[in-house]
Amino acid sequence: MKRNLGAPASALLAGLLLSVGWGGCASRSATSVPPGATGAAVEVMAAPTLEEARKATYRGLTEAPASVTLVDGTWTGAPFVDGGAARPEVGLVPDFLVTGNLDGDATPEALALVTVRSGGSGEWVHLAVLDRRGSGLDNVATQLLGDRVQVRDVRVEDGRILVDVVQHGPSDAQCCPGELRTLGWRLDASGRLVPLAEVTQPGRLTLDALGDTVWVLRAWDVGVPAPAEPEVTLQFEEGRFAGSAGCNRYVVGVRPGAAPGELHLQPEVATTRMICPGPAQEVEDRFLRQLAGVRRFGFLAGQLALTVEQNGRSSTLLFERRR
């Protein structure tokens, strides 16, 4: 997810899809006069880019050294024990960067997601704020979102950072976070993230979290992109998944399971009967096969993630919001 918010993953999966895990030269994009200025033009620097974020230095990461410089979006430390296999791993969630103005100056900041794994089943998910400092990027602030937190959305509204997450509630098992929250911060003059008062009351993860959204298929699995054409879509409404399978329309009943995110689909998927050209038919057949094996849903760096269990293996269909 790469977005520019002028006014407004391979991520590490553990078990059920448990969570969502770059300096460079400044480029000039325009000149403008910020609010309150009366004469001289102020040079506007371009927002940090995804490529720059992949090789930036990050600080304040849980279970990691004081500062970590990524190479191609990743960093791996020495084994915890000599000769051992377990070692700390830091990763930038790929294809995710949100930009917006947090401090009122002429240069937008960028928000990235950084994950840390320390050899166990946990995965610490962080929100990192990047800004331009001289000729490079500076990680001006870092905020821990939690262990195995799923990120539904990140946005900038009126200078505020708002993050919709699925986190563990008081009675949730470690495998299955089920509490919906919206977290918020402002960046103060010293570069510190100041928490906002409760933005929304906590809720529970249900299929209603998919909202009145049309989701567009982007990947057959993590790291396996789906073609942009024909477009495959999914929408939840009135107890059903429905949309375009690439050529024909489809609909299938769906109900929640006992654990947060667990799904049960009806055995049969109903479709229209149009004759499709070869490539479209191949896409449609592949999607419908995987759809029949969907067992869970969650969120991965702003994308809808449907976990598929078929023939003894797992895969993850990834969808992006149609905007």
Secondary structure, DSSP 4 states (H G I P E B T S, - for coil): -EEE-S----PPP-SS-----------EEEEE--TT--SS-EEEEPPP-HHHHTT-EEES-TTS-SEEE-BTTEEE---SSTT-S---EEEEPTT-EEEE-SSSSSS-EEEEEEEEE-SSS--EEEEEEEEEETTEEEEEEEEEEEETPEEEEEEEETTEEEEEEEE--TT--TT---EEEEEEEEE-TTSPEEEPSP-S--EE--GGGGTT--EEEEEEETTEEPPSSS--EEEEETTEEEEE-SSSEEEEEEEE-SSTTBEEE-S--EE------HHHHHHHHHHHHHHTTEEEEEEETTEEEEEEEETTEEEEEEEEE--
